[in-house]
Amino acid sequence: MIIRDENGKPLAAEKVSDVTEALGVIEKKLGSDVAAMSDEEKKTLVTELSDMKDIISLVTPELQKGSNPLELMKFMKQVLKIKGAAEKFMEKNNDL
């Protein structure tokens, strides 16, 4: 579970897999057609994308030490997948 403050900003994660799951949700939204989204959906997407850096930074050295290598490999794979999805997203939606 990702612990957030009262404004929704990510503060901490219990496990590396929690961060991996949160990034997976963002990756799926990056595959969405922005032209078909409502203004509210676009605002939500932009907010989630701006939180991505904070979410990735939740994987602290202490959290890494408590994780097994497979969890860390899944996290790194998800980071690479989201990088590819973000590049495709930027190509399709350069007007955001």
Secondary structure, 3 states (H helix, E strand, C coil): CEEECCCCCEEEECCHHHHHHHHHHHHHHHCCCHHHCCHHHHHHHHHHHHHHHHHHCCCCHHHHHCCCHHHHHHHHHHHHHHHHHHHHHHHHCCCC
